[in-house]
Structures are given as C-alpha cells and as structure tokens.
C-alpha cells in the first residue's frame, strides 16, 4: 500500500490560514484517498465501526431483558394461605399523587423566637410580643416574621427572623443606600440626568410615573421619589443607571454581594437581613452624607402608615406592599433607646394596624420598660404615646 505526502498547497484557504500563523511548511502524512486501496481500507474501517456500534446496542438490549443467573431458583409456588391473603387484599381505588400539599393543609409550624444575647430583658419582651400576637390573632399558622435590634449593642430579638418573604418595595432602601455610598466615593453623580423609557414604566402612581416617557430627572430626584413616594419607575431607572457600571453588571447582584442578601433570583429578604442593613445605615449616617437625605425621605414619606402611625417618636421607614404581602422596615429614632425593626407578613388580618401595634408593643417593653396591658393595647394611632411613661 502506497503512502504519499499530502500538503496544503492545493487547498488555498487552508494554506493561507496556516501561513497566517507561520505554519506554511507544515506537512501531513496521510493515506491517499484517490487510490483504490485507500478507498477500500476506509470503507472497511467505516463498516467495522458501524458493526461494533450495533453489537454494543444489541448487547445492552440483551442484558436489559436477560434474566439474572439463578433467578429461576428463587421462584416458588405460593402456599394456600398466601393465595388467600392475596385474594382478600383490598385494591386502592385512588391513585397516589406526588403533588405538594398546599399551605392550608400542612400542619402549622410553631413559630420560633430568636432571643439573641445581650442586655435586653428578653423574657419580658418576648412575653409582651407573644401577648400582642395573640391579641392580634397572629397564631402559630400565621405567615409572619419580625426582628428588632438594639442599635447601641447590636442585640437582635424576634420571631422567625430568617424566614424569607417577597421583598416588595423594601429593597428600594438598599438600592438607595448603595447609590449614596457610591456617590460618596465619587463613583456616581447625583446631577446626572436620565430620561424615562418605555421599559421603565410600572405601577400606577408617583411623580416619575405620572411624568411619563420622555421626562427627565436627575439621579438625586430619582432617589428621592423612589423612597418618599415608593415610585416604581424611579426605582427602575436607578437600576438602569447602574447597568454595566458595577463589576457585577447588574445592581441586584451588587446588592447581594454588598449586603449579604439572597435577593437576586428569589426577590426575597428576611427580617434579620433587613435589621442588619438598617443598623449599618444608622451607624454610618454621619459618615456618608447621602444617608442623611435617605433618612429624611424615609421619615417624611407620603404614607405615614404602619409603625410610623403608632410609635410616639420619630420613625424612618420603608414599607412594602405587594398583593397579600405587607412589610415595614425602619429605624425608631428614640432619644434614649433607638432601635431597628423589620416586620414581614403575608395574608394577615388588618396588616397595617397589626404591624404598627406589634412595633408599639416592642417599644413599650424595650424603651419604656412596660409590659403590654389591656389599656395600652386598646389605644389608637392618635393616642399612642400621648400618656406619660
């Protein structure tokens, strides 16, 4: 059988390509396919490969259905008693299903209080919170979570603090904090102007939403409206502002990395994560100038509901509403004992008043040192905090 040199001289494309990389003198020894023996050998190789493949598949099929050695030895006739048992066995009339049971049919999970460590009077505070929850009908099967943090010591106490909830608009506070931090480091400009685009539109209210497509706003104004009015369009534009400007490409990924969240892909937050970020906001309020603006917007928001309607001292909060989800996270700027709070709920009765009253119960126990009484629990938002301690 003859062998001959096969070069790339006659293959102009390949030749030019190899010359580009300095391999124009490259030679390959290959079997000539233009000769009869070479063609015959290639045909034989191809046939052998096909035959071996068919044999392998045949072997697999054969092994699949082949009885195991000694299997016939284990087969025996059933006794009369076993036959009778089989004849009397009841055949189920329903087919088992692998569908997950709904939340309503699952046994209720008893809530777990996270007590933490520190100087809090944990027993009295937990007893007060339990009494208030019972009064509000927040029983063991309520989808509810809360966390309270002493801003002086960092001690946290709460109920199911690591339960994830749809974040709704509470995530807007983290986006604003991140942006103000980048402004302080010179990586963002509050005076930069952006124009509303069609893809930004969401919601049904807010200054930026009302302005519509084509309207222009500075980054500073977008931050203000996203917090003070919870304007979804302003929030979308902030996310678009950061697109491609952070190493992570997207703001949601940057927020997870910066604050230790798991928001990207889940859209969820926990009460513990929220109070942790709130404590950072409080601790750095004098270090980052924009945080003062953020706290002012949170304190003077357009709604003044939930904790703000019930606590007797200044409150900076960011609420979240989405379907059956009602949340409230923020800072009670008490002159004596400031604290952070985060309350997440799904489907509870009268959620705004329930969240406000639970925050008031913690305030009474932690700040005033008072336990919940019938008189205190019956107060309205207008009378809450008007009595002398």
N, C-alpha and C positions, 0 to 999 in steps of 0.2 A: 504494500500500500504506500503510495507516494505522499509526501508532505511538501508543501511549498510555502514560501513566505507570502503573507497577505498584509500589504501595507495600506495606509490610508491615502495614498496618492490619488486614487481614483474616486475617493469619497471626499469631494471638495468641502462640504460642510464640516465634516469631522476633522479634515486636515486643517482647515482654518481655525477651528476651535482649539485643536491641540497646539497649533503654532502660537496662539494667544497665550498659552500657559507654558510655552517653552518645551513642548514635547513633540516637535515636528519630526524628530528622528526616531520616534518610538516605533518598534516593530512587534508584531504579534505572530507567533507560530500557530497556525490554525489548520485544521483539516479542510482541504479544498472541497467545497460543496458542488463544484462544477464537474467533478469526475464521478463516474458510475459507482465505484466502491464507496466513496464518501457518502453519496446519497443513500446507498443501500445500508450502510452502517448506521446512519442517523435514523432511518426508518425502523431498523431493528431495535435501537435504543428506545425509541418512542413507543413501540409496541410492548416492550418489556415493562416500561413504566406503567402503561395502562393496565396490563395484566396483573402486575403486583398490586395496583390500587384496587382492582376488582376483587382480588383474592383477599385483601385485608378487610374490605367491607363484608365479603361473604363470611369471613371468619367471625366478624363482630356479630352479624345476624345469627350465625350458627351458635355462638356462645350465649347469645341472649336467650335463645329458646331451648338450649340443651339442658337436660336435667342434670342435677349435680350427682356425682358418684355416690352411690349408697342411699339415694333418696328413696328408692323403692323399698329398702329395708325398713324405713321408719313408718311406712304405711301399714295400718292395721284396721281390722274391721271394728266398728263401734259396737259396744255392748248394748243389750236391750234397754238397760236403764238410761244410757246416754242418748239412745234414739228417742226414748220417751221424753227426756228433758228437752231435746231439740224440738219435738212436736208441740210441747206446751209453752215454748218461749214466745213472748209477745213481740211482734214486729212493730217498731215505732212507726207512727203514722206521719210524723213531721220530719222534715229533712234538717239536719243540723246546719247552722249558718255560721259563717266566720265574720259577720258584720259586728262592728264595735257597738257596745251598748251606749245609749245616749246618756248625757249627763244626769237627766232626770231619773233614770233607772239605776244609776250607780249608787252604792251605799255612800252616805255623806262622810266626808273625811273631817275628822275633828281638827279644828284649827290649832296651830302651834304658836305659842307666844315665844318670841325671841327676847330674852331678858338682858343679854349682854353682861358687861361687867363695869363697875364704877361706883359712883357715889349716889346714884339715883335710888330713891325709895321704891325699888322695883315692885315689891309685893303690893304696896298701896296703889301704885299707878296701874298695875295690871288688874287689880280688883276693881278700880274705877272704870277702866276701859271695858272690862267684862260686863259690869253693871250697865254701862251705857249701851253696849252692843245688844244686850238682852232687851233693854227698853226699846231700842230701835228695830227689833226683830231681825237682827243680824245673827241668825243662829248658825249651827255648825255647817249647814249646806249652802250658806251664802258665799258667793264668789266675791271675796273681799280681802284686801290686804292693806296694811298700814305700817309706817315706820316713823319714829320720832327720834331726833338726835340732839343731844345737848351740845350746842356749838362751843361751849367753853372746854368741854372734856372730850368730845367726840363719841361719848357713850350713846348707843342706839338701843331702843326698845321698840317692840312692835309685834304685829301678828302676820304670820306667813310672809316675812319680809322678802323672800326670794321667789315668790310666785310671779310668773311672767304675765303681763297684761298688754293688750294692744295699747301702744303709747299715745295714740291720737296726737293732740297738739302740744303735749308736754315736751316732746322732743325739740320744739322750737326754741326752748330756753337753751339747750345745749348748743344748737346751731348758732345762736346769738353770742353765747359765751366764747365759742371757738373763733368767731369772726372778730369780736372785740380784742381777743388775745392776739390775733394776727395783726390787727391794726396797731396795737401797742409795740409789736416787734417790727413794724414797717413793712409787713408783707401784704397789707391791704390798705385801700384808700377809701375813707368814708365819703369823699366827694365824688367818687367815680359814679357816672350816670349810666343807668340801664333802661332799656325800653321794654315794655310789656309785649310779649309774643303770644301767639295763639295757644301754644303748648303750656303756657303758664297758668291759663285760666282754670280755676277750680273754686267751688264754693258758691255762695250767693250773697256775700256781704263783705264790707271792708272798703277802705278808701282806694286801694290799688285795684281791687276787683271792679269797683264802680267806674274808675277811670278808663278801663278797657284797653284793648290792643292799641299800641302806638304811643301810649302815655309814657313819660319818662320820669324816673325817680332816682335820687341818689342812694347809695348804699346805706347811708345813715337813716334816710327816711324808710327804706325797706325794713331795716332792723326795728325801727320804732313801730311800724304798723304790724309787723309780724308778731310782736309781743303785746302791745297795747290794745290792738283790735283782733289779734289772732288771725290776721289776713293770710289766707292760704296762697294767694297769688304772690304776695310779697315773700312768703317763705320759699315758694318755688324759684323765684328769681334769685334768692340768696344761694340756693343750691346750684343754680345755673352759673352764678358768679364764680363759684369755686370749682366748677368743672374744668379739669385739666390744670388747675393752679396748685393742687396739692399732690404730693408724691403718690398718694393712693388713687388719684384720678377723680374719685367721687367723694363728696362730702360725707355721705353715710358711712363709708369705710373709714374715713379720717376720724369721725366722731367715735366709732367703736374703738379705734386704736388709742385715741387721746384720753377717753374717759372710762375705758374698760367696760364697754357695753357689748351687747349682742343684738343690736338693732338691725343691722344690715341683713336682709333675708327673712327676718322674723317680724320686724316692725314692733317689737315688744321691749318693754322696760320693766324693772322690778322696783319695789319701794326702797330696798337697800341701795341699789344703784343711784336712785334719784336723790336720796338724802346725802349720799357721798359727794355727788356733784354739787349739791346745794351748799355743803359745808365749804367746798373749795371756793365757790362764789363768794361766800361770806368772808372767808379768810383773806382773799385777795382783792377785796372791794376797794382798798386804798392803794393797792399796787398797780392795778390795771384801771386806767381812767374810764374806760368804757363800761366797766361793771357798775359804776355809779349811775350811768344812764340806764343800764339794763334794770337795775333795782327800782329806779324811779318809774320806768314803764310798767314793771310788774306790779308796783304799788298803786299806780294810777290807771289801771286797765279799765276798759269800758264796761265791765260786767259787775264787778264788786260782789261776787257771789261766793258760795261755799264757805271756806274758812274766813275770808275777808268780811263776810256778813255776820260772823258770830264772835270772833276774837276781839277783845276790848283794846288791843294795842295794834300798832302799825303792822301790816302784813304785806309782803311782796310775794305774789303767787303767779303761777302759770297753770291755768286749768286746761282740761282736755275733755272734749265731748265727741263721741262718735257712736251713733246708734245707741245701744244699751250701755256703753262704756261712759262712766263719769269719773274723772280723776281730778286731783288737786295736789300740786306740789309747790312748796314755797318756804319762806322764812317768816317766822314771827319775831319781829324786831323789838322784843321786850327790853325794857331798860335795865331789868335785873337779871333775867334768865332767858336770853334769846335761844330759840331752837328751830330746827328744820323739821318739816313734816312732809310726808308723801302718803296720799291715800288713793288707792286704786279700787274701782268697783265695777261690777258687771251685772246689771239686771236687778239691783236692789230697789226697794221702795223709797220714793222721795229722796233721790240720791244727793241733791244739793244740800238739803237740810240735814240729812244723816251725816254727810262728811263734815259739815260745819259743826254739828253738835259733838261729834267724836273729837275733833280738834279742840273744842272748848273743854271737854272732859279732861283731856291731857293737860291743857293749860291750867285748869283749876288744881289738878293734882301736882303738877311739876312746878309751876311758877308760884301759885298761891299756897300750895301745901294743903289744899282742901279736897276732901273726897266728895263724890257725887251724892247729892241729896235730892229729894223729890222737888224741893223748891227750885234748886238750880236747874234741874232737868226740864222744868216747865217754862223756863224763860224763853223769850222770843229774841230774834236778832236785834230788835230795837232796844231791849232791856238788858241784853247780855253785857256783863262787865260794868254796869252802872252802879251796882252796890259796892260799898266799901269792903275790902277784904277783911 
